[in-house]
């Protein structure tokens, strides 16, 4: 993991490169920090128009007589328009340039123009979220990327360095979520997810992990989870992680993550082209595991329970069948109209279990649930459905701060009509149109009156094309969102 240090401009250590921030103006770029010592070095490329300071612009030049052989001029755009997100993106471009040049140690002169915490957040997250590569399955040493190992925040205070370490901890959780989603489905099994939860208990004394094996799941009558699991040769797991950060409080936030470790679609088999990335179908579980790590690492004074129903949705002689009816933990019967709508089934049991056994103040679930959400939003954000305005507003505010943006969809009563069954209490799919909303409306049947938000991360958890500081494949979406949201609850 990359480590941050702080130093004054004069007291900084030697490094491979020093980063000098600039604002774009109508005439020529101007320094975004005190960098008089380097003005002569930067004057030639600026006077020749090789560097104008536009957002995310990076120009590397060489110097002599400095502690660094290279200088990077970094454009931040117009000072009046600077934001945390623009800082993230600019520093992400810088981190990519360092990777291309195999640079591992850099000094970053901290820009002005925002409050110190915002500057630290933008700089550290931009670097950290970009400084990731999933390489554990590669064997050729020459193909391994050169990642940054040390970043010195030049001009940062002791308090700023502590903030940097906070964002370090948060990005550790993002990395954990990314690694889990990127791993082979034959390795990241329900049992592996249970092991990861137990490992969190070993690392963090405030997390207590309980796992139900198949026999206990049968005893608890989590029958929808069992139905989805029927086609797999791997047993399901039901994972509970209890973090008690505020023993005096009766408030409990429950995070539920869909843990389908591989999804074939079941007997409603997915076609070629739609199955190759289905190891990502436990992205919700990965988000919850990453978030629980962050909550404990930061020592948040809050009580959180993470719940993960984990299984494969495979095909076998015992596979659950379209047209049949299966019972649920909530004693509601469900007609299966499509076995590829399995995520909502295991979430239904998990939500109902949480409502009955944990007396939650609020529930938030994360799930790579519907292709319909990809159609609705592309890959730019996460769709959210929520039964309480206050919770929805707080989550959307957290999404704006982290730029893990949420867009709220309705849960109008009329949608329930599409879930009516002739032979059961519910059917597991509604109409093709508004498919993501029907999925959420189905889940709402299992939360009662508890404030609840459903985050469909199908569009944001896994990318075929990298974007800004988000890599190709797993993004770890939701971890930073939850860190921001839960920290805001602590402050209240």
C-alpha positions in Angstrom: 0.0 0.0 0.0 1.3 3.5 -0.9 2.3 5.5 2.1 2.1 9.3 2.6 4.5 11.5 4.4 4.7 15.3 4.8 7.6 17.8 4.6 8.4 21.4 4.1 9.7 22.5 0.7 13.2 22.9 2.0 13.0 19.7 4.2 11.6 17.4 1.6 13.5 14.1 0.8 14.9 13.2 -2.6 12.4 11.7 -5.0 12.0 10.7 -8.6 9.8 13.7 -9.4 8.2 16.8 -7.8 4.7 18.0 -8.8 4.1 21.7 -9.2 0.4 22.8 -9.4 -0.8 25.6 -11.7 -4.0 27.5 -12.4 -5.1 28.3 -15.9 -5.7 31.9 -16.6 -6.6 34.0 -19.7 -2.9 34.9 -20.2 -0.6 32.2 -18.9 -0.7 29.6 -16.1 0.1 30.8 -12.6 1.4 28.8 -9.7 -1.3 27.3 -7.4 1.3 27.3 -4.5 4.5 29.0 -3.5 7.1 27.5 -5.9 9.5 30.4 -6.4 12.4 28.0 -6.3 11.1 26.3 -9.6 9.9 29.3 -11.6 12.9 29.4 -13.8 12.5 25.7 -14.7 8.9 26.2 -15.6 9.3 29.4 -17.5 10.4 27.9 -20.8 7.6 25.5 -21.4 5.0 28.1 -20.2 6.4 30.9 -22.4 6.4 28.6 -25.5 2.8 27.5 -24.8 3.7 23.8 -24.2 1.8 24.0 -20.9 -1.3 26.1 -20.3 -2.6 24.7 -17.0 -5.9 23.2 -18.2 -7.6 20.6 -16.0 -5.6 17.4 -15.7 -2.7 18.6 -18.0 0.6 17.0 -17.0 4.0 18.1 -18.5 7.1 16.4 -17.3 10.4 18.3 -17.7 14.0 17.7 -16.5 16.1 19.9 -14.2 19.5 19.9 -12.6 20.5 21.0 -9.1 17.3 19.9 -7.5 16.4 17.0 -5.2 14.4 15.6 -8.1 15.5 15.0 -11.6 12.0 15.5 -13.0 9.4 18.2 -12.5 5.8 17.7 -13.4 3.7 20.8 -14.2 0.2 19.9 -13.2 -2.8 21.9 -14.5 -5.8 22.4 -12.2 -7.9 24.5 -14.5 -9.4 27.8 -13.4 -9.1 28.6 -9.7 -12.7 29.7 -9.5 -13.9 26.3 -10.7 -11.7 24.0 -8.6 -13.4 21.2 -6.6 -12.4 18.1 -4.8 -13.4 16.0 -7.8 -11.3 18.1 -10.2 -8.4 17.6 -7.9 -9.0 13.8 -7.9 -9.0 13.7 -11.6 -5.9 15.9 -12.0 -3.9 13.8 -9.5 -5.2 10.7 -11.2 -3.7 11.9 -14.5 -0.4 12.5 -12.6 -0.4 9.0 -11.2 -1.0 7.5 -14.6 2.0 9.5 -16.0 4.1 8.2 -13.1 3.2 4.7 -13.9 4.1 5.1 -17.6 7.5 6.4 -16.6 7.9 3.8 -13.8 8.3 6.5 -11.2 7.7 5.3 -7.7 8.5 8.1 -5.3 7.2 11.7 -5.7 6.9 15.0 -3.9 3.6 16.8 -4.4 3.5 20.5 -3.6 0.0 21.0 -2.1 -2.1 23.4 -4.0 -4.1 26.3 -2.5 -7.6 27.3 -3.3 -9.7 24.9 -1.2 -9.9 24.1 2.5 -7.0 21.9 3.7 -9.2 18.8 4.2 -10.6 19.1 0.7 -7.1 19.5 -0.8 -5.9 16.5 1.1 -8.9 14.5 0.0 -8.6 15.4 -3.6 -4.9 14.8 -3.8 -4.7 11.5 -1.8 -7.8 9.9 -3.3 -6.9 10.9 -6.9 -3.5 9.1 -6.4 -4.7 6.2 -4.3 -7.7 5.2 -6.5 -5.5 5.2 -9.6 -2.5 3.5 -7.9 -4.1 0.1 -8.1 -3.5 -3.0 -10.3 -4.8 -6.5 -10.0 -1.7 -8.5 -10.8 -1.9 -11.6 -8.6 -2.7 -13.8 -11.6 0.1 -12.5 -13.7 3.5 -14.4 -13.8 5.6 -12.4 -16.3 7.6 -9.9 -14.2 7.9 -7.4 -17.1 4.1 -7.1 -17.3 3.8 -5.9 -13.6 3.0 -2.2 -13.4 5.2 0.2 -11.6 3.1 1.7 -8.8 3.9 4.6 -6.5 5.3 3.5 -3.2 5.9 6.9 -1.4 4.2 10.3 -1.8 5.4 13.3 0.2 2.8 16.0 0.7 5.0 19.1 0.5 3.7 21.9 2.7 1.1 19.8 4.4 0.5 20.2 8.2 0.6 17.4 10.7 -3.2 17.5 10.7 -3.2 17.1 6.9 -1.0 14.1 7.1 -3.5 12.5 9.6 -6.3 13.2 7.1 -4.2 11.5 4.3 -3.9 8.4 6.5 -7.7 8.4 6.9 -8.1 8.3 3.1 -5.4 5.7 3.0 -7.6 3.5 5.2 -10.7 4.1 3.1 -8.9 3.2 -0.1 -7.7 0.0 1.6 -11.3 -1.0 1.8 -11.8 0.0 -1.9 -8.8 -2.2 -2.8 -10.2 -5.1 -0.8 -13.5 -4.8 -2.7 -11.8 -4.6 -6.1 -9.6 -7.6 -5.4 -12.6 -9.7 -4.4 -14.5 -8.8 -7.5 -11.5 -9.3 -9.8 -10.6 -12.7 -8.4 -11.4 -16.0 -10.1 -14.9 -17.2 -9.4 -13.4 -20.6 -8.6 -11.4 -19.0 -5.9 -13.8 -16.3 -4.5 -16.5 -18.8 -3.5 -19.1 -18.4 -0.7 -16.7 -20.1 1.6 -13.9 -17.7 0.6 -16.2 -14.7 1.4 -16.9 -16.3 4.8 -13.2 -16.6 5.4 -12.7 -12.9 4.5 -15.3 -12.0 7.0 -13.6 -14.0 9.7 -10.3 -12.4 8.8 -11.8 -9.0 9.4 -12.7 -10.2 12.9 -9.1 -11.3 13.5 -7.9 -7.8 12.3 -10.5 -5.8 14.1 -11.5 -6.7 17.7 -14.8 -4.7 17.4 -16.1 -6.9 14.6 -17.7 -10.2 15.5 -18.4 -12.6 12.6 -20.9 -15.3 12.5 -21.4 -17.6 9.5 -24.2 -20.0 8.8 -23.3 -23.1 6.9 -25.9 -25.0 4.8 -27.2 -26.9 7.7 -27.8 -23.8 9.8 -29.3 -22.0 6.7 -31.8 -24.9 6.4 -32.6 -24.6 10.1 -33.2 -20.9 9.8 -35.4 -21.5 6.8 -33.7 -19.1 4.5 -35.4 -21.0 1.7 -34.9 -18.6 -1.2 -31.2 -18.7 -0.6 -31.4 -22.4 -0.6 -33.4 -22.5 -3.8 -30.9 -20.4 -5.7 -28.1 -22.6 -4.4 -29.7 -25.9 -5.5 -27.8 -26.1 -8.9 -24.3 -25.6 -7.4 -21.9 -28.1 -6.0 -20.7 -25.5 -3.5 -22.8 -24.9 -0.4 -24.2 -21.4 0.4 -23.0 -19.2 3.3 -24.9 -16.7 5.3 -22.4 -14.2 6.8 -23.1 -11.7 9.6 -20.5 -9.2 10.7 -21.4 -7.2 13.8 -19.4 -4.0 14.5 -20.1 -2.4 17.9 -18.6 1.0 17.9 -21.1 2.7 20.2 -22.3 0.2 22.9 -24.5 2.9 24.5 -26.5 3.5 21.4 -29.4 1.4 20.3 -29.1 2.5 16.7 -28.1 -0.2 14.2 -27.3 0.4 10.6 -27.5 -2.8 8.5 -25.5 -3.2 5.3 -26.6 -6.1 3.0 -24.5 -7.2 0.1 -25.5 -9.6 -2.7 -23.0 -12.4 -2.8 -23.6 -14.4 -6.0 -20.1 -15.5 -6.6 -20.9 -16.6 -10.1 -24.1 -16.3 -12.0 -24.9 -18.5 -15.0 -28.5 -17.3 -15.0 -29.6 -20.8 -13.8 -31.9 -22.7 -16.2 -32.7 -19.3 -17.8 -29.1 -19.5 -19.0 -27.3 -16.3 -19.9 -26.1 -16.1 -23.6 -22.5 -15.8 -24.6 -21.3 -12.3 -24.1 -23.4 -11.8 -21.0 -21.7 -14.4 -18.7 -18.0 -13.7 -19.0 -18.0 -11.0 -16.3 -20.4 -12.7 -13.9 -17.7 -13.2 -11.3 -18.6 -9.6 -10.5 -22.1 -10.6 -9.3 -20.8 -10.6 -5.7 -19.9 -6.9 -6.0 -22.4 -6.0 -3.3 -20.8 -8.5 -0.9 -17.4 -7.0 -1.7 -18.7 -3.5 -1.0 -20.0 -4.6 2.4 -16.7 -6.3 3.3 -14.7 -3.3 2.2 -17.0 -1.0 4.1 -16.7 -3.0 7.3 -12.9 -2.9 7.1 -13.0 0.9 6.8 -15.5 1.4 9.6 -13.3 -0.7 11.9 -10.0 0.8 10.7 -11.3 4.4 11.3 -12.9 3.3 14.6 -16.2 5.0 13.9 -18.4 5.5 16.9 -21.4 3.7 15.3 -23.0 0.3 15.3 -23.1 -1.5 11.9 -24.1 -5.0 11.0 -23.0 -6.4 7.6 -25.0 -9.2 6.1 -24.0 -11.3 3.1 -26.1 -14.1 1.6 -23.5 -16.0 -0.6 -24.1 -18.6 -3.2 -23.4 -19.5 -6.8 -26.3 -19.5 -9.3 -25.3 -22.6 -11.2 -26.9 -25.3 -13.3 -27.4 -28.9 -12.1 -30.0 -31.7 -11.9 -31.4 -30.1 -8.8 -31.6 -26.5 -10.1 -34.6 -24.4 -9.1 -37.1 -24.1 -11.9 -39.0 -21.4 -13.7 -42.7 -21.7 -12.9 -42.2 -23.3 -9.5 -43.0 -21.6 -6.2 -40.6 -21.4 -3.3 -41.1 -20.1 0.2 -39.1 -17.3 1.8 -37.8 -16.5 5.3 -40.6 -14.0 5.6 -43.2 -16.7 4.9 -44.1 -15.2 1.6 -44.3 -17.5 -1.4 -42.5 -16.5 -4.6 -43.3 -17.8 -8.1 -40.1 -18.0 -10.1 -40.6 -16.5 -13.5 -36.9 -16.2 -14.3 -34.0 -18.0 -12.6 -31.7 -15.2 -13.7 -33.5 -12.9 -11.3 -31.8 -14.7 -8.4 -30.1 -11.8 -6.6 -33.4 -10.3 -5.4 -34.3 -13.8 -4.0 -31.3 -14.1 -1.7 -31.5 -10.4 -0.8 -35.1 -10.9 0.2 -34.2 -13.6 2.7 -31.3 -11.5 4.0 -33.4 -8.3 4.4 -36.2 -10.2 6.1 -33.7 -11.9 8.5 -32.2 -8.5 9.4 -35.6 -6.9 10.1 -36.6 -9.7 12.4 -33.4 -10.3 14.3 -31.5 -7.0 14.4 -34.1 -4.3 15.0 -32.3 -2.1 12.5 -32.6 1.7 12.5 -31.9 1.6 8.8 -31.0 -0.9 6.1 -28.9 -0.2 3.0 -28.3 -2.9 0.4 -25.8 -3.1 -2.4 -26.3 -5.4 -5.4 -25.3 -5.8 -9.0 -28.9 -6.5 -9.6 -30.3 -5.6 -13.0 -29.1 -5.0 -16.5 -31.9 -2.5 -16.7 -29.9 -0.2 -14.5 -27.1 -0.2 -17.0 -29.5 0.8 -19.7 -30.9 3.6 -17.5 -27.7 5.2 -16.3 -24.9 3.8 -18.4 -21.8 3.4 -16.2 -21.8 6.9 -14.6 -23.6 6.2 -11.4 -25.7 4.0 -9.1 -29.4 3.7 -9.1 -31.1 4.1 -5.8 -34.6 3.3 -4.6 -35.5 4.3 -1.0 -38.6 4.3 1.1 -37.6 7.4 3.3 -36.7 10.8 2.0 -34.3 11.6 4.8 -32.2 8.5 4.2 -32.3 9.1 0.5 -31.1 12.7 0.9 -28.3 11.8 3.2 -27.1 9.1 0.9 -27.2 11.3 -2.1 -25.3 14.0 -0.3 -22.6 11.4 0.6 -22.6 10.5 -3.1 -21.9 14.0 -4.1 -19.0 14.3 -1.7 -17.4 11.1 -2.9 -18.5 11.4 -6.5 -20.0 7.9 -6.1 -23.2 9.5 -7.3 -26.7 8.1 -6.7 -29.8 8.7 -8.8 -33.1 8.1 -7.1 -35.8 6.1 -8.9 -39.5 5.9 -7.7 -41.1 3.2 -5.8 -44.7 4.0 -6.7 -47.4 1.6 -5.4 -48.6 0.9 -9.0 -45.4 -1.1 -9.6 -46.6 -3.7 -7.1 -49.3 -4.7 -9.6 -46.7 -6.1 -11.9 -45.4 -8.5 -9.2 -48.8 -10.2 -8.6 -48.9 -14.0 -9.1 -51.8 -16.3 -9.8 -50.3 -19.1 -7.7 -48.1 -17.4 -5.1 -47.8 -14.2 -3.0 -45.4 -12.7 -5.4 -43.5 -13.4 -8.6 -39.8 -12.5 -8.9 -40.0 -10.4 -12.0 -42.3 -7.7 -13.3 -42.6 -6.2 -16.7 -39.5 -5.8 -18.9 -39.9 -2.0 -18.8 -38.8 -0.4 -15.5 -37.0 -3.7 -14.7 -34.7 -2.2 -12.0 -37.7 -0.6 -10.3 -39.6 -3.9 -10.2 -36.6 -5.6 -8.7 -36.5 -2.9 -5.9 -40.3 -3.1 -5.4 -39.9 -6.8 -4.9 -37.3 -6.2 -2.2 -39.5 -3.6 -0.5 -41.9 -6.4 0.3 -39.3 -7.8 2.8 -38.3 -4.7 4.8 -41.6 -3.7 6.3 -41.6 -0.2 7.7 -37.8 0.0 8.3 -36.1 2.9 6.5 -34.3 1.2 3.6 -32.3 2.1 0.6 -31.5 -0.2 -2.3 -28.4 0.6 -4.3 -28.3 -1.1 -7.7 -24.5 -1.1 -8.6 -24.8 -3.1 -11.8 -23.9 0.0 -13.8 -21.0 1.1 -11.5 -19.3 -1.9 -10.0 -17.5 -3.3 -13.1 -16.2 -1.4 -16.1 -15.1 -2.6 -19.5 -13.3 0.7 -20.1 -11.3 2.6 -17.4 -12.5 6.1 -16.5 -10.6 8.8 -14.6 -9.4 7.1 -11.4 -11.6 4.0 -11.9 -9.7 1.0 -13.4 -11.0 -1.4 -15.9 -13.1 -4.1 -14.2 -13.8 -3.8 -10.5 -14.3 -0.3 -9.1 -15.0 -0.9 -5.5 -18.0 1.4 -5.7 -19.9 1.9 -2.5 -17.1 1.7 0.0 -16.2 5.4 0.0 -19.9 6.2 -0.1 -20.5 4.2 3.1 -17.5 5.7 4.8 -18.8 9.2 4.1 -22.4 8.4 5.0 -21.6 6.6 8.2 -19.1 9.2 9.3 -21.8 11.8 8.8 -24.1 9.8 11.1 -21.3 9.9 13.8 -21.1 13.6 13.5 -24.8 14.0 14.1 
